[in-house]
Amino acid sequence: MTDAYVALEGGRVVEARARSPGTTRGELVFTTAYTGYEESLTDPSYEEQILTFSYPLIGNYGVREERFESDRVHPRGVVARDLTEDVVEWLEEEGVPAVDKLDTRDLVTEIRDSGAMKCGIAAGEDVTEQDALDELEQCEHMSDHTEIGDQVTTPETVVYNEGGDGPDVALIDCGAKGSIITSLVERDATVHLMPHDTTEAEVAELDPDVLFISNGPGDPENFDQANELVDDFVGEKPIAGICLGQQVVANALGGETEKMEFGHRGVNQPVRDLRTDRVVMTTQNHGYTVADPGDNLEVTQINVNDDTPEGLENDELDIITRQYHPEANPGPNDSKSFFDDVLAMADETATTTN
Ligand SMILES: NC(=O)CC[C@H](N)C(=O)O
């Protein structure tokens, strides 16, 4: 019996099985990752999106809190071929609707052909096709979620590894994954996780060794204050960024971002470093990209599949950003040395100014 419906932009409705009941809406995206469902489901970058897993069986090794990237599930809904009881229980507790028993290959192919799309879901006893279409009708474009930063940021500054021997990092929380904090703390940095709307005066008072803009959901143009901070501190402090962070840094320094067709979504995205000519496999989940890096940033890494910028740098101004996720979780650890490079910029500045 059909007790769930997935309505796609354009009006097509796909039948499914309800697992975690409810109605929901969001931008329909996918991940091709075959592991790491706990990490993906707790990644704040999926806020206001519905996540489709293309790998057919999700939940086969349980749900463990130590693998979470934040303290809650962020996608508005979950779609998979088969979800295990463990995952369903978790999603029910979190109040996040989930459906399975539908052809996810077909869904992902449709997203790849038509681009990221709006989606409405209705799941549970007595729901109708119309309920899913009503949700779809109310679904907003990602770029219209102008206050999305408020939904994912820390309400106040939190300090990790206070008194550590390494540099002080002001990590501007646009929806930061926990593994970014862990990667810095493992290198003995002190991380000051600060709200996305932190002011220039607040950062100046802290006087960190590095300004780091985190990953995050939605359109980078909706993170005005993070953009301002980059503009305020460029040339004064080393600057780093991951994913949305790279996009914000580019926008702040005269570049431009744009929405991609369906984004980069998986844990096997090949990236070429143009300085060393080496290729690494990377984790990615982004729907916007830097269309023009502007005059201040050199493109040092590109995506092998479509040549889009994956790394931006300015050696003189001490800026280094990545479009992919060096912190992994999920995905390969090939580019963890990014964090060493970030902290080395801080050490160099400390040596030259002392
Ligand atoms: N993971 C991220 O930080 C995603 C960045 C941005 N929200 C995008 O979709 O492009």
The ligand as a MOL file (V3000), in Angstrom:
LIG
                    3D

  0  0  0     0  0            999 V3000
M  V30 BEGIN CTAB
M  V30 COUNTS 10 9 0 0 0
M  V30 BEGIN ATOM
M  V30 1 N 28.9940 22.0860 2.2820 0
M  V30 2 C 28.8910 23.3630 2.0950 0
M  V30 3 O 29.4800 24.1990 2.8020 0
M  V30 4 C 27.9560 23.8130 1.0230 0
M  V30 5 C 28.1380 25.2550 0.6010 0
M  V30 6 C 26.9290 25.8640 -0.0720 0
M  V30 7 N 25.7880 25.8490 0.7900 0
M  V30 8 C 26.6370 25.1630 -1.3800 0
M  V30 9 O 25.6760 24.4330 -1.4770 0
M  V30 10 O 27.3610 25.3480 -2.3210 0
M  V30 END ATOM
M  V30 BEGIN BOND
M  V30 1 1 1 2
M  V30 2 2 2 3
M  V30 3 1 2 4
M  V30 4 1 4 5
M  V30 5 1 5 6
M  V30 6 1 6 7
M  V30 7 1 6 8
M  V30 8 2 8 9
M  V30 9 1 8 10
M  V30 END BOND
M  V30 END CTAB
M  END
